[in-house]
Amino acid sequence: MWHPESGTKVILEDPQGRILACQRDNNPAIPFPDLWDFPGGGAEPGETLLQCGIRELEEEFGLIGVDIVMLDEIPSSETPGKIMGRAYGRLTARQVGSIVFGSEGQRFGFFTDHEIVELNFVPQLKNYVIAMRRRFNGVEALEQTA
């Protein structure tokens, strides 16, 4: 069931394994102003969390036809009915080259795990990258290079 505060964040890797992130607008009227974030946003009425992630990639980065999969659908412990989706995908070099940054946010870039940890990032999402690496690689990437 759709909830007006539900949405999806998408973790996209480039061919080198770096993660796409964007710096949010420095506007105190929005959540997490000026922090770094993953692509994504709120679901529209009737939209699945996967559809939300696909639409947001097109709106924010001009990316069409990116294959993403849902990793998690996390129910809010504070807002009944709210669900936050987390999706994942890998971009080809051609897709990376086709990015057209939209009107939301200040800038974007591709970052290594080490760089993500150093950015002023939305806190729960930074931690999600670390958890995702542990889940899919068996060992968190930062530990492998330490």
Number of C-alpha atoms within 10 A of each C-alpha: 10 16 16 12 15 25 26 28 25 28 26 23 20 17 13 13 14 19 23 21 22 22 23 23 19 14 11 9 8 10 12 17 16 19 18 25 26 22 24 23 21 19 25 17 12 11 15 17 26 22 15 23 30 24 21 22 23 19 18 19 20 16 19 14 11 16 12 19 15 16 15 14 17 13 14 13 9 7 11 9 14 19 23 19 25 24 22 17 17 19 20 14 11 9 15 17 9 13 15 13 18 14 11 13 19 15 14 17 11 18 18 16 18 12 11 22 16 10 15 13 21 18 13 8 17 19 13 13 18 17 14 17 15 15 11 9 10 9 14 17 17 14 8 7 7 5
